[in-house]
Protein backbone atom coordinates (compact mmCIF):
# COMPACT_ATOMS: atom_id res chain seq x y z
CA UNK A 1 0.00 0.00 0.00
CA UNK A 2 1.36 3.40 -0.91
CA UNK A 3 1.70 6.06 1.70
CA UNK A 4 -0.97 8.70 1.37
CA UNK A 5 0.00 12.03 -0.10
CA UNK A 6 -0.80 15.43 1.33
CA UNK A 7 -3.72 15.86 -1.07
CA UNK A 8 -5.27 12.43 -0.60
CA UNK A 9 -6.27 12.50 3.07
CA UNK A 10 -8.72 15.38 3.32
CA UNK A 11 -11.04 13.09 5.28
CA UNK A 12 -8.34 12.39 7.82
CA UNK A 13 -7.71 16.09 8.28
CA UNK A 14 -11.38 16.76 8.93
CA UNK A 15 -11.43 13.96 11.47
CA UNK A 16 -8.28 15.19 13.16
CA UNK A 17 -9.86 18.62 13.45
CA UNK A 18 -13.07 17.13 14.80
CA UNK A 19 -11.17 15.07 17.34
CA UNK A 20 -9.14 18.05 18.45
CA UNK A 21 -12.22 20.26 18.80
CA UNK A 22 -14.13 17.51 20.61
CA UNK A 23 -11.30 17.34 23.11
CA UNK A 24 -11.28 21.12 23.46
CA UNK A 25 -7.63 21.34 22.51
CA UNK A 26 -5.57 24.26 21.36
CA UNK A 27 -4.70 22.15 18.32
CA UNK A 28 -8.25 22.52 17.06
CA UNK A 29 -8.08 26.29 17.22
CA UNK A 30 -4.70 26.27 15.52
CA UNK A 31 -6.06 24.13 12.72
CA UNK A 32 -8.99 26.48 12.21
CA UNK A 33 -6.66 29.42 11.97
CA UNK A 34 -3.85 27.81 10.04
CA UNK A 35 -5.48 25.51 7.50
CA UNK A 36 -4.75 21.83 7.12
CA UNK A 37 -0.97 21.87 6.90
CA UNK A 38 1.07 18.81 7.81
CA UNK A 39 2.12 20.31 11.13
CA UNK A 40 -1.51 20.96 12.07
CA UNK A 41 -2.47 17.32 11.57
CA UNK A 42 0.55 16.39 13.67
CA UNK A 43 -0.68 18.75 16.41
CA UNK A 44 -4.12 17.12 16.36
CA UNK A 45 -2.51 13.70 16.61
CA UNK A 46 -0.43 14.98 19.52
CA UNK A 47 -3.63 16.28 21.12
CA UNK A 48 -5.06 12.76 21.12
CA UNK A 49 -1.86 11.52 22.73
CA UNK A 50 -1.96 14.31 25.34
CA UNK A 51 -5.60 13.53 26.10
CA UNK A 52 -4.69 9.92 26.75
CA UNK A 53 -1.83 10.98 29.01
CA UNK A 54 -4.01 13.38 30.95
CA UNK A 55 -6.92 11.05 31.61
CA UNK A 56 -6.39 7.43 30.68
CA UNK A 57 -9.45 6.36 32.68
CA UNK A 58 -11.79 8.92 31.07
CA UNK A 59 -15.39 7.70 30.99
CA UNK A 60 -18.23 9.55 29.30
CA UNK A 61 -21.85 9.89 30.25
CA UNK A 62 -23.71 7.55 27.93
CA UNK A 63 -26.29 9.08 25.62
CA UNK A 64 -28.97 6.41 25.07
CA UNK A 65 -30.58 6.52 21.66
CA UNK A 66 -27.54 7.88 19.82
CA UNK A 67 -27.43 5.67 16.74
CA UNK A 68 -24.76 4.82 14.22
CA UNK A 69 -24.87 7.25 11.32
CA UNK A 70 -24.61 5.68 7.87
CA UNK A 71 -23.40 8.25 5.36
CA UNK A 72 -22.28 6.96 2.00
CA UNK A 73 -21.19 3.34 1.72
CA UNK A 74 -19.64 3.02 5.17
CA UNK A 75 -20.91 3.43 8.69
CA UNK A 76 -18.77 5.85 10.69
CA UNK A 77 -18.30 6.14 14.45
CA UNK A 78 -19.78 9.05 16.34
CA UNK A 79 -16.51 10.96 16.40
CA UNK A 80 -17.67 13.20 19.26
CA UNK A 81 -17.95 10.08 21.43
CA UNK A 82 -15.23 7.97 19.77
CA UNK A 83 -12.55 10.40 18.52
CA UNK A 84 -9.78 7.81 18.77
CA UNK A 85 -7.01 7.62 21.36
CA UNK A 86 -3.38 6.55 21.37
CA UNK A 87 -1.60 4.32 23.84
CA UNK A 88 0.95 5.96 26.12
CA UNK A 89 3.50 4.66 28.58
CA UNK A 90 1.18 5.82 31.40
CA UNK A 91 -1.78 3.83 30.13
CA UNK A 92 -2.77 1.02 32.54
CA UNK A 93 -2.82 -1.32 29.54
CA UNK A 94 0.66 -0.33 28.31
CA UNK A 95 2.78 -3.37 27.47
CA UNK A 96 5.89 -2.28 25.59
CA UNK A 97 7.38 -0.10 22.88
CA UNK A 98 7.27 -1.42 19.34
CA UNK A 99 8.73 -0.86 15.91
CA UNK A 100 11.68 1.27 14.88
CA UNK A 101 9.56 4.32 15.72
CA UNK A 102 9.39 3.12 19.35
CA UNK A 103 5.65 3.70 19.79
CA UNK A 104 3.76 2.64 22.93
CA UNK A 105 1.74 -0.54 22.51
CA UNK A 106 -1.26 -1.39 24.72
CA UNK A 107 -2.88 -4.75 25.44
CA UNK A 108 -6.49 -5.28 24.45
CA UNK A 109 -8.75 -4.67 27.44
CA UNK A 110 -12.35 -4.02 26.45
CA UNK A 111 -14.43 -4.86 29.49
CA UNK A 112 -18.07 -5.89 29.58
CA UNK A 113 -18.84 -2.61 31.35
CA UNK A 114 -17.22 -0.65 28.53
CA UNK A 115 -19.19 -2.59 25.93
CA UNK A 116 -22.45 -1.89 27.77
CA UNK A 117 -21.73 1.84 27.93
CA UNK A 118 -20.57 2.07 24.32
CA UNK A 119 -23.51 0.03 23.00
CA UNK A 120 -25.93 2.19 24.99
CA UNK A 121 -24.53 5.33 23.39
CA UNK A 122 -24.87 3.83 19.91
CA UNK A 123 -28.35 2.46 20.61
CA UNK A 124 -27.45 -1.23 20.15
CA UNK A 125 -29.21 -3.77 22.38
CA UNK A 126 -27.09 -6.59 23.73
CA UNK A 127 -29.12 -9.07 21.70
CA UNK A 128 -27.67 -7.48 18.54
CA UNK A 129 -24.01 -7.43 19.62
CA UNK A 130 -23.26 -10.46 17.45
CA UNK A 131 -23.72 -8.23 14.39
CA UNK A 132 -20.90 -5.92 15.45
CA UNK A 133 -17.22 -5.92 16.32
CA UNK A 134 -16.21 -3.78 19.28
CA UNK A 135 -13.51 -2.25 17.13
CA UNK A 136 -10.50 -0.17 18.14
CA UNK A 137 -10.86 2.88 15.89
CA UNK A 138 -7.07 3.35 15.96
CA UNK A 139 -5.95 -0.29 16.02
CA UNK A 140 -3.77 -1.55 18.83
CA UNK A 141 -1.14 -2.57 16.27
CA UNK A 142 -0.88 1.08 15.21
CA UNK A 143 -0.56 2.29 18.79
CA UNK A 144 -4.22 2.73 19.68
CA UNK A 145 -5.47 2.45 23.24
CA UNK A 146 -8.20 0.33 24.80
CA UNK A 147 -9.88 3.39 26.29
CA UNK A 148 -13.56 4.09 25.73
CA UNK A 149 -12.52 6.94 23.41
CA UNK A 150 -11.12 4.40 20.96
CA UNK A 151 -13.72 1.61 20.86
CA UNK A 152 -16.95 1.57 18.86
CA UNK A 153 -19.40 -1.04 17.56
CA UNK A 154 -18.51 -1.52 13.90
CA UNK A 155 -20.99 -3.54 11.83
CA UNK A 156 -19.67 -6.77 10.35
CA UNK A 157 -19.35 -6.82 6.59
CA UNK A 158 -17.09 -6.81 3.59
CA UNK A 159 -15.72 -4.66 2.06
CA UNK A 160 -17.27 -1.72 3.95
CA UNK A 161 -17.63 -3.28 7.39
CA UNK A 162 -15.29 -4.77 9.95
CA UNK A 163 -13.69 -7.24 7.53
CA UNK A 164 -12.61 -4.48 5.16
CA UNK A 165 -11.17 -2.34 7.96
CA UNK A 166 -9.39 -5.38 9.42
CA UNK A 167 -7.54 -5.90 6.12
CA UNK A 168 -6.42 -2.27 6.10
CA UNK A 169 -5.28 -2.59 9.72
CA UNK A 170 -3.21 -5.67 8.85
CA UNK A 171 -1.53 -3.83 5.97
CA UNK A 172 -0.73 -0.91 8.26
CA UNK A 173 0.66 -3.29 10.88
CA UNK A 174 2.90 -5.06 8.35
CA UNK A 175 4.25 -1.75 7.05
CA UNK A 176 4.86 -0.30 10.50
CA UNK A 177 6.60 -3.52 11.54
CA UNK A 178 8.81 -3.30 8.45
CA UNK A 179 9.60 0.34 9.20
CA UNK A 180 8.13 1.60 5.92
CA UNK A 181 5.16 3.45 7.47
CA UNK A 182 5.12 5.91 10.35
CA UNK A 183 2.39 5.92 12.97
CA UNK A 184 0.96 9.27 11.88
CA UNK A 185 0.53 8.02 8.31
CA UNK A 186 -1.07 4.80 9.53
CA UNK A 187 -3.57 6.77 11.63
CA UNK A 188 -4.35 8.99 8.63
CA UNK A 189 -5.14 5.93 6.55
CA UNK A 190 -7.51 4.61 9.20
CA UNK A 191 -9.48 7.86 9.35
CA UNK A 192 -9.40 8.30 5.57
CA UNK A 193 -10.92 4.82 5.15
CA UNK A 194 -14.27 6.27 6.18
CA UNK A 195 -14.17 8.51 3.08
CA UNK A 196 -17.10 10.85 2.34
CA UNK A 197 -18.79 10.13 5.67
CA UNK A 198 -15.76 11.63 7.37
CA UNK A 199 -15.62 14.68 5.10
CA UNK A 200 -19.19 15.53 6.02
CA UNK A 201 -18.22 16.12 9.66
Secondary structure as GFF3:
##gff-version 3
##sequence-region A 1 201
A	DSSP	alpha_helix	10	22	.	.	.	ID=ss1
A	DSSP	alpha_helix	26	34	.	.	.	ID=ss2
A	DSSP	alpha_helix	38	54	.	.	.	ID=ss3
A	DSSP	beta_strand	69	71	.	.	.	ID=ss4
A	DSSP	beta_strand	74	76	.	.	.	ID=ss5
A	DSSP	beta_strand	94	98	.	.	.	ID=ss6
A	DSSP	beta_strand	103	106	.	.	.	ID=ss7
A	DSSP	alpha_helix	112	122	.	.	.	ID=ss8
A	DSSP	three_ten_helix	126	131	.	.	.	ID=ss9
A	DSSP	beta_strand	132	136	.	.	.	ID=ss10
A	DSSP	three_ten_helix	140	142	.	.	.	ID=ss11
A	DSSP	three_ten_helix	148	150	.	.	.	ID=ss12
A	DSSP	beta_strand	151	155	.	.	.	ID=ss13
A	DSSP	alpha_helix	162	178	.	.	.	ID=ss14
A	DSSP	alpha_helix	183	192	.	.	.	ID=ss15
A	DSSP	alpha_helix	196	199	.	.	.	ID=ss16
###
